[in-house]
Amino acid sequence: MRVDRAETLRYLGFRGQELTAADESNLKRAEELCMAHAHPRTAAVRFGFDCGSMALAGCGVTFRGEAIRRHLAGCDAVWLVAGTLGLETDRLIARLMREDPALGVVTDAAAVSAIESVMDELSAEIAEKEGGRTTRRFSCGYADFPLEQQHDFMRLLDMGRKLGVFIGADLIMTPQKTVTAVIGVRAGEDSL
């Protein structure tokens, strides 16, 4: 896991502006705090996949939405993946938002960079296992891929037990610095 300063600045809305000494100080402190308080954990499960019916093999789950259909065209397997930084990061950000809101906002952005880094590492491991035949990550809530399908990820990845992640009635996951996604595996030439 790492915190990418350029990504943190992008999440904060910086577009080439010159950073003040206070900005630099908050960025450095936020990066240190994020690295010290994050406890990244991931889960990943591979399923066979029928891109005609959009069904995952053996689990009763069918993906809905045209965007995910296009994204997974030509795939015969998918990986459901999840990653979280843990509750300590949420608690840190909540405390900072009360005590030092400027640092809290920067730390929140740094934590987004950190969880993206965790997911990038997991995606790279899967791509290596699959000989590079993978798609980019695609998450519920992108385009018309229903956010409600988060429940399928929660169940199939056993996220409560394995990651300590839960989902509310509002479909917000706790801890908040949690990401779920699907990665498609393109059919190999031997399966055509």
C-alpha atoms as an extended CHARMM CRD file, in Angstrom:
* protein
*
       192  EXT
         1         1  MET       CA              0.0000000000        0.0000000000        0.0000000000  PROA      1               0.0000000000
         2         2  ARG       CA              1.1200000000        3.4990000000       -0.7240000000  PROA      2               0.0000000000
         3         3  VAL       CA             -0.2970000000        6.9880000000       -0.7650000000  PROA      3               0.0000000000
         4         4  ASP       CA              0.2240000000        8.6520000000       -4.1410000000  PROA      4               0.0000000000
         5         5  ARG       CA              0.5850000000       12.3980000000       -3.5990000000  PROA      5               0.0000000000
         6         6  ALA       CA             -0.5870000000       13.2330000000       -7.1300000000  PROA      6               0.0000000000
         7         7  GLU       CA             -3.7240000000       11.1330000000       -6.6200000000  PROA      7               0.0000000000
         8         8  THR       CA             -4.3780000000       12.7270000000       -3.2300000000  PROA      8               0.0000000000
         9         9  LEU       CA             -4.1290000000       16.1790000000       -4.8180000000  PROA      9               0.0000000000
        10        10  ARG       CA             -6.4580000000       15.1110000000       -7.6240000000  PROA      10              0.0000000000
        11        11  TYR       CA             -9.0500000000       13.9110000000       -5.0870000000  PROA      11              0.0000000000
        12        12  LEU       CA             -8.6980000000       17.2830000000       -3.3440000000  PROA      12              0.0000000000
        13        13  GLY       CA             -9.3730000000       19.1140000000       -6.6130000000  PROA      13              0.0000000000
        14        14  PHE       CA             -5.8950000000       20.5700000000       -7.0980000000  PROA      14              0.0000000000
        15        15  ARG       CA             -5.1660000000       21.2710000000      -10.7490000000  PROA      15              0.0000000000
        16        16  GLY       CA             -1.5900000000       22.5240000000      -10.8610000000  PROA      16              0.0000000000
        17        17  GLN       CA             -1.9530000000       25.2390000000       -8.2340000000  PROA      17              0.0000000000
        18        18  GLU       CA              1.0940000000       26.0730000000       -6.1860000000  PROA      18              0.0000000000
        19        19  LEU       CA              0.9900000000       24.4370000000       -2.7760000000  PROA      19              0.0000000000
        20        20  THR       CA              1.3500000000       26.5750000000        0.3250000000  PROA      20              0.0000000000
        21        21  ALA       CA              3.5490000000       25.5870000000        3.2450000000  PROA      21              0.0000000000
        22        22  ALA       CA              0.3570000000       24.6270000000        5.1180000000  PROA      22              0.0000000000
        23        23  ASP       CA             -0.7280000000       22.4280000000        2.1840000000  PROA      23              0.0000000000
        24        24  GLU       CA              2.6530000000       20.6890000000        2.1490000000  PROA      24              0.0000000000
        25        25  SER       CA              2.5510000000       20.1680000000        5.9020000000  PROA      25              0.0000000000
        26        26  ASN       CA             -0.9960000000       18.7550000000        5.8190000000  PROA      26              0.0000000000
        27        27  LEU       CA             -0.1340000000       16.4470000000        2.9240000000  PROA      27              0.0000000000
        28        28  LYS       CA              2.9420000000       15.0690000000        4.6660000000  PROA      28              0.0000000000
        29        29  ARG       CA              1.1140000000       14.5910000000        7.9660000000  PROA      29              0.0000000000
        30        30  ALA       CA             -1.9300000000       13.0180000000        6.2440000000  PROA      30              0.0000000000
        31        31  GLU       CA              0.2920000000       10.5330000000        4.4070000000  PROA      31              0.0000000000
        32        32  GLU       CA              2.0290000000        9.5550000000        7.6540000000  PROA      32              0.0000000000
        33        33  LEU       CA             -1.2550000000        9.2010000000        9.5410000000  PROA      33              0.0000000000
        34        34  CYS       CA             -2.8540000000        7.1850000000        6.7780000000  PROA      34              0.0000000000
        35        35  MET       CA              0.0730000000        4.7580000000        6.5790000000  PROA      35              0.0000000000
        36        36  ALA       CA              0.1500000000        4.3690000000       10.3780000000  PROA      36              0.0000000000
        37        37  HSD       CA             -3.6000000000        3.7720000000       10.8520000000  PROA      37              0.0000000000
        38        38  ALA       CA             -4.5690000000        1.7500000000        7.7810000000  PROA      38              0.0000000000
        39        39  HSD       CA             -4.7890000000       -2.0140000000        8.1200000000  PROA      39              0.0000000000
        40        40  PRO       CA             -5.4830000000       -3.1560000000        4.5630000000  PROA      40              0.0000000000
        41        41  ARG       CA             -7.2400000000       -6.4490000000        3.9690000000  PROA      41              0.0000000000
        42        42  THR       CA             -8.5070000000       -7.9490000000        0.7260000000  PROA      42              0.0000000000
        43        43  ALA       CA            -10.6500000000      -10.7970000000       -0.5310000000  PROA      43              0.0000000000
        44        44  ALA       CA            -10.9790000000      -12.2530000000       -4.0290000000  PROA      44              0.0000000000
        45        45  VAL       CA            -12.9560000000      -15.1710000000       -5.4560000000  PROA      45              0.0000000000
        46        46  ARG       CA            -12.9730000000      -16.4430000000       -9.0560000000  PROA      46              0.0000000000
        47        47  PHE       CA            -16.1910000000      -17.5970000000      -10.7270000000  PROA      47              0.0000000000
        48        48  GLY       CA            -16.9790000000      -19.0330000000      -14.1160000000  PROA      48              0.0000000000
        49        49  PHE       CA            -19.0710000000      -16.5840000000      -16.1040000000  PROA      49              0.0000000000
        50        50  ASP       CA            -21.5690000000      -16.7050000000      -18.9670000000  PROA      50              0.0000000000
        51        51  CYS       CA            -21.4710000000      -13.3460000000      -20.7250000000  PROA      51              0.0000000000
        52        52  GLY       CA            -24.7050000000      -14.1530000000      -22.5980000000  PROA      52              0.0000000000
        53        53  SER       CA            -26.8090000000      -14.5150000000      -19.4690000000  PROA      53              0.0000000000
        54        54  MET       CA            -24.4640000000      -12.4240000000      -17.2770000000  PROA      54              0.0000000000
        55        55  ALA       CA            -24.5790000000      -15.2150000000      -14.6910000000  PROA      55              0.0000000000
        56        56  LEU       CA            -21.8170000000      -16.2400000000      -12.3140000000  PROA      56              0.0000000000
        57        57  ALA       CA            -21.4390000000      -20.0140000000      -12.1860000000  PROA      57              0.0000000000
        58        58  GLY       CA            -22.8530000000      -21.8890000000       -9.2360000000  PROA      58              0.0000000000
        59        59  CYS       CA            -24.0110000000      -19.0380000000       -7.0180000000  PROA      59              0.0000000000
        60        60  GLY       CA            -27.3120000000      -17.7270000000       -8.3920000000  PROA      60              0.0000000000
        61        61  VAL       CA            -25.9750000000      -14.2340000000       -9.1380000000  PROA      61              0.0000000000
        62        62  THR       CA            -26.6740000000      -12.4300000000      -12.4050000000  PROA      62              0.0000000000
        63        63  PHE       CA            -25.1730000000       -9.0270000000      -13.1150000000  PROA      63              0.0000000000
        64        64  ARG       CA            -27.5540000000       -6.3040000000      -14.2870000000  PROA      64              0.0000000000
        65        65  GLY       CA            -26.7960000000       -3.3050000000      -16.4800000000  PROA      65              0.0000000000
        66        66  GLU       CA            -25.6160000000       -2.6130000000      -19.9900000000  PROA      66              0.0000000000
        67        67  ALA       CA            -22.3230000000       -1.0420000000      -18.9100000000  PROA      67              0.0000000000
        68        68  ILE       CA            -21.1940000000       -4.1870000000      -17.0810000000  PROA      68              0.0000000000
        69        69  ARG       CA            -22.3930000000       -6.2920000000      -20.0270000000  PROA      69              0.0000000000
        70        70  ARG       CA            -20.1620000000       -4.2980000000      -22.3770000000  PROA      70              0.0000000000
        71        71  HSD       CA            -17.2870000000       -4.3640000000      -19.8930000000  PROA      71              0.0000000000
        72        72  LEU       CA            -17.3760000000       -8.1550000000      -19.5470000000  PROA      72              0.0000000000
        73        73  ALA       CA            -18.0110000000       -8.9600000000      -23.2400000000  PROA      73              0.0000000000
        74        74  GLY       CA            -15.8340000000      -11.9100000000      -24.2380000000  PROA      74              0.0000000000
        75        75  CYS       CA            -15.1250000000      -12.9810000000      -20.6500000000  PROA      75              0.0000000000
        76        76  ASP       CA            -15.6000000000      -16.5570000000      -19.4660000000  PROA      76              0.0000000000
        77        77  ALA       CA            -14.6440000000      -15.9390000000      -15.8240000000  PROA      77              0.0000000000
        78        78  VAL       CA            -14.7450000000      -13.0900000000      -13.3320000000  PROA      78              0.0000000000
        79        79  TRP       CA            -13.0650000000      -12.2400000000      -10.0560000000  PROA      79              0.0000000000
        80        80  LEU       CA            -15.0990000000      -10.5460000000       -7.3740000000  PROA      80              0.0000000000
        81        81  VAL       CA            -12.6930000000       -8.4630000000       -5.3020000000  PROA      81              0.0000000000
        82        82  ALA       CA            -12.8810000000       -6.3030000000       -2.2120000000  PROA      82              0.0000000000
        83        83  GLY       CA            -10.4490000000       -4.3050000000       -0.1400000000  PROA      83              0.0000000000
        84        84  THR       CA            -10.6700000000       -2.1770000000        2.9670000000  PROA      84              0.0000000000
        85        85  LEU       CA             -8.3680000000       -0.0160000000        5.0730000000  PROA      85              0.0000000000
        86        86  GLY       CA            -10.2480000000       -0.9540000000        8.2570000000  PROA      86              0.0000000000
        87        87  LEU       CA            -12.1800000000        0.9000000000       10.9320000000  PROA      87              0.0000000000
        88        88  GLU       CA             -9.1460000000        2.5860000000       12.4720000000  PROA      88              0.0000000000
        89        89  THR       CA             -8.8410000000        4.7540000000        9.3480000000  PROA      89              0.0000000000
        90        90  ASP       CA            -12.5100000000        5.7730000000        9.6080000000  PROA      90              0.0000000000
        91        91  ARG       CA            -12.0620000000        6.6440000000       13.2790000000  PROA      91              0.0000000000
        92        92  LEU       CA             -8.9310000000        8.6640000000       12.5300000000  PROA      92              0.0000000000
        93        93  ILE       CA            -10.6720000000       10.6920000000        9.8150000000  PROA      93              0.0000000000
        94        94  ALA       CA            -13.7500000000       11.3080000000       12.0060000000  PROA      94              0.0000000000
        95        95  ARG       CA            -11.5430000000       12.5310000000       14.8620000000  PROA      95              0.0000000000
        96        96  LEU       CA             -9.5360000000       14.7980000000       12.5620000000  PROA      96              0.0000000000
        97        97  MET       CA            -12.7110000000       16.2610000000       11.0430000000  PROA      97              0.0000000000
        98        98  ARG       CA            -13.6860000000       17.4120000000       14.5570000000  PROA      98              0.0000000000
        99        99  GLU       CA            -10.2550000000       18.5210000000       15.7710000000  PROA      99              0.0000000000
       100       100  ASP       CA             -8.4860000000       19.7360000000       12.6050000000  PROA      100             0.0000000000
       101       101  PRO       CA            -10.8790000000       19.7840000000        9.6340000000  PROA      101             0.0000000000
       102       102  ALA       CA             -8.2500000000       20.8540000000        7.0840000000  PROA      102             0.0000000000
       103       103  LEU       CA             -6.0340000000       17.9120000000        8.0190000000  PROA      103             0.0000000000
       104       104  GLY       CA             -9.1150000000       15.6760000000        8.1350000000  PROA      104             0.0000000000
       105       105  VAL       CA            -10.0600000000       16.4910000000        4.5480000000  PROA      105             0.0000000000
       106       106  VAL       CA             -6.5020000000       15.8690000000        3.3300000000  PROA      106             0.0000000000
       107       107  THR       CA             -6.2840000000       12.5990000000        5.2990000000  PROA      107             0.0000000000
       108       108  ASP       CA             -9.5810000000       11.4650000000        3.8110000000  PROA      108             0.0000000000
       109       109  ALA       CA             -8.1940000000       12.0830000000        0.3020000000  PROA      109             0.0000000000
       110       110  ALA       CA             -4.9460000000       10.2950000000        1.2000000000  PROA      110             0.0000000000
       111       111  ALA       CA             -6.9880000000        7.3120000000        2.3990000000  PROA      111             0.0000000000
       112       112  VAL       CA             -8.8230000000        7.1900000000       -0.9420000000  PROA      112             0.0000000000
       113       113  SER       CA             -5.4230000000        7.0910000000       -2.6600000000  PROA      113             0.0000000000
       114       114  ALA       CA             -4.3280000000        4.3260000000       -0.2810000000  PROA      114             0.0000000000
       115       115  ILE       CA             -7.3500000000        2.0550000000       -0.8770000000  PROA      115             0.0000000000
       116       116  GLU       CA             -6.9870000000        2.5480000000       -4.6280000000  PROA      116             0.0000000000
       117       117  SER       CA             -3.3590000000        1.4700000000       -4.2640000000  PROA      117             0.0000000000
       118       118  VAL       CA             -4.4500000000       -1.6600000000       -2.3720000000  PROA      118             0.0000000000
       119       119  MET       CA             -6.9310000000       -2.4880000000       -5.1180000000  PROA      119             0.0000000000
       120       120  ASP       CA             -4.3520000000       -1.7950000000       -7.8530000000  PROA      120             0.0000000000
       121       121  GLU       CA             -1.9850000000       -4.2830000000       -6.1980000000  PROA      121             0.0000000000
       122       122  LEU       CA             -4.7310000000       -6.9090000000       -5.9520000000  PROA      122             0.0000000000
       123       123  SER       CA             -5.7230000000       -6.3100000000       -9.5930000000  PROA      123             0.0000000000
       124       124  ALA       CA             -2.1000000000       -6.7300000000      -10.6830000000  PROA      124             0.0000000000
       125       125  GLU       CA             -1.8090000000      -10.0490000000       -8.7920000000  PROA      125             0.0000000000
       126       126  ILE       CA             -4.9520000000      -11.3290000000      -10.4910000000  PROA      126             0.0000000000
       127       127  ALA       CA             -3.7780000000      -10.1430000000      -13.9120000000  PROA      127             0.0000000000
       128       128  GLU       CA             -0.5300000000      -12.0550000000      -13.3960000000  PROA      128             0.0000000000
       129       129  LYS       CA             -2.4120000000      -15.2350000000      -12.3910000000  PROA      129             0.0000000000
       130       130  GLU       CA             -4.5970000000      -14.8900000000      -15.4840000000  PROA      130             0.0000000000
       131       131  GLY       CA             -1.7540000000      -14.2560000000      -17.9250000000  PROA      131             0.0000000000
       132       132  GLY       CA             -2.7800000000      -10.6370000000      -18.4860000000  PROA      132             0.0000000000
       133       133  ARG       CA             -6.2330000000      -11.5350000000      -19.8720000000  PROA      133             0.0000000000
       134       134  THR       CA             -8.0810000000       -9.3390000000      -17.3670000000  PROA      134             0.0000000000
       135       135  THR       CA            -10.2420000000       -6.2620000000      -17.6760000000  PROA      135             0.0000000000
       136       136  ARG       CA            -10.0210000000       -3.1690000000      -15.5130000000  PROA      136             0.0000000000
       137       137  ARG       CA            -11.9470000000       -3.1590000000      -12.2320000000  PROA      137             0.0000000000
       138       138  PHE       CA            -15.6110000000       -2.2320000000      -12.4830000000  PROA      138             0.0000000000
       139       139  SER       CA            -17.6020000000       -1.4050000000       -9.3540000000  PROA      139             0.0000000000
       140       140  CYS       CA            -21.2700000000       -1.3790000000       -8.4730000000  PROA      140             0.0000000000
       141       141  GLY       CA            -22.6010000000        2.1220000000       -8.9340000000  PROA      141             0.0000000000
       142       142  TYR       CA            -20.5770000000        2.7480000000      -12.1130000000  PROA      142             0.0000000000
       143       143  ALA       CA            -22.9500000000        3.7430000000      -14.9100000000  PROA      143             0.0000000000
       144       144  ASP       CA            -26.0210000000        1.4780000000      -14.6830000000  PROA      144             0.0000000000
       145       145  PHE       CA            -24.4050000000       -1.3890000000      -12.6940000000  PROA      145             0.0000000000
       146       146  PRO       CA            -26.7650000000       -1.2870000000       -9.6850000000  PROA      146             0.0000000000
       147       147  LEU       CA            -25.3430000000       -0.3510000000       -6.3150000000  PROA      147             0.0000000000
       148       148  GLU       CA            -27.7440000000       -2.8940000000       -4.8330000000  PROA      148             0.0000000000
       149       149  GLN       CA            -25.5160000000       -5.6510000000       -6.2290000000  PROA      149             0.0000000000
       150       150  GLN       CA            -23.0870000000       -4.7940000000       -3.4100000000  PROA      150             0.0000000000
       151       151  HSD       CA            -25.1180000000       -7.3140000000       -1.3970000000  PROA      151             0.0000000000
       152       152  ASP       CA            -23.9570000000      -10.0730000000       -3.7670000000  PROA      152             0.0000000000
       153       153  PHE       CA            -20.3230000000       -9.0740000000       -3.2170000000  PROA      153             0.0000000000
       154       154  MET       CA            -20.8610000000       -8.9840000000        0.5480000000  PROA      154             0.0000000000
       155       155  ARG       CA            -22.2830000000      -12.5080000000        0.5510000000  PROA      155             0.0000000000
       156       156  LEU       CA            -20.0100000000      -14.1730000000       -2.0060000000  PROA      156             0.0000000000
       157       157  LEU       CA            -16.8180000000      -12.6920000000       -0.5370000000  PROA      157             0.0000000000
       158       158  ASP       CA            -18.0070000000      -13.2210000000        3.0670000000  PROA      158             0.0000000000
       159       159  MET       CA            -16.8960000000       -9.6400000000        3.7020000000  PROA      159             0.0000000000
       160       160  GLY       CA            -18.3470000000       -9.3770000000        7.2020000000  PROA      160             0.0000000000
       161       161  ARG       CA            -16.3380000000      -12.2910000000        8.5200000000  PROA      161             0.0000000000
       162       162  LYS       CA            -13.2140000000      -11.9920000000        6.3600000000  PROA      162             0.0000000000
       163       163  LEU       CA            -12.8220000000       -8.2160000000        6.1940000000  PROA      163             0.0000000000
       164       164  GLY       CA            -14.9820000000       -6.7810000000        8.9760000000  PROA      164             0.0000000000
       165       165  VAL       CA            -17.0420000000       -4.8990000000        6.3700000000  PROA      165             0.0000000000
       166       166  PHE       CA            -20.7770000000       -4.3500000000        6.6370000000  PROA      166             0.0000000000
       167       167  ILE       CA            -23.3580000000       -2.6250000000        4.4800000000  PROA      167             0.0000000000
       168       168  GLY       CA            -26.1540000000       -0.3780000000        5.6990000000  PROA      168             0.0000000000
       169       169  ALA       CA            -29.6880000000        0.0150000000        4.4190000000  PROA      169             0.0000000000
       170       170  ASP       CA            -28.3930000000        3.0830000000        2.5470000000  PROA      170             0.0000000000
       171       171  LEU       CA            -25.8980000000        0.8050000000        0.7040000000  PROA      171             0.0000000000
       172       172  ILE       CA            -22.9450000000        2.5720000000        2.3500000000  PROA      172             0.0000000000
       173       173  MET       CA            -20.2260000000        0.1930000000        3.4670000000  PROA      173             0.0000000000
       174       174  THR       CA            -18.4780000000        0.3970000000        6.8220000000  PROA      174             0.0000000000
       175       175  PRO       CA            -15.5320000000        0.9180000000        6.9910000000  PROA      175             0.0000000000
       176       176  GLN       CA            -15.9820000000        3.6700000000        4.4350000000  PROA      176             0.0000000000
       177       177  LYS       CA            -12.5940000000        3.1960000000        2.7980000000  PROA      177             0.0000000000
       178       178  THR       CA            -13.7670000000       -0.0620000000        1.2480000000  PROA      178             0.0000000000
       179       179  VAL       CA            -13.9470000000       -0.9230000000       -2.4490000000  PROA      179             0.0000000000
       180       180  THR       CA            -15.6370000000       -3.8130000000       -4.2380000000  PROA      180             0.0000000000
       181       181  ALA       CA            -15.2730000000       -4.5620000000       -7.9260000000  PROA      181             0.0000000000
       182       182  VAL       CA            -15.4910000000       -7.1960000000      -10.6070000000  PROA      182             0.0000000000
       183       183  ILE       CA            -12.5480000000       -8.0430000000      -12.8670000000  PROA      183             0.0000000000
       184       184  GLY       CA            -13.3190000000       -9.9560000000      -16.0440000000  PROA      184             0.0000000000
       185       185  VAL       CA            -11.1130000000      -12.7010000000      -17.4660000000  PROA      185             0.0000000000
       186       186  ARG       CA            -11.1730000000      -12.7930000000      -21.2540000000  PROA      186             0.0000000000
       187       187  ALA       CA            -11.6440000000      -16.1960000000      -22.8320000000  PROA      187             0.0000000000
       188       188  GLY       CA             -8.3270000000      -17.7070000000      -23.9130000000  PROA      188             0.0000000000
       189       189  GLU       CA             -7.7480000000      -18.9370000000      -27.4450000000  PROA      189             0.0000000000
       190       190  ASP       CA             -7.8990000000      -22.5230000000      -26.1880000000  PROA      190             0.0000000000
       191       191  SER       CA            -11.4860000000      -21.9590000000      -24.9960000000  PROA      191             0.0000000000
       192       192  LEU       CA            -12.7740000000      -20.5270000000      -28.2800000000  PROA      192             0.0000000000
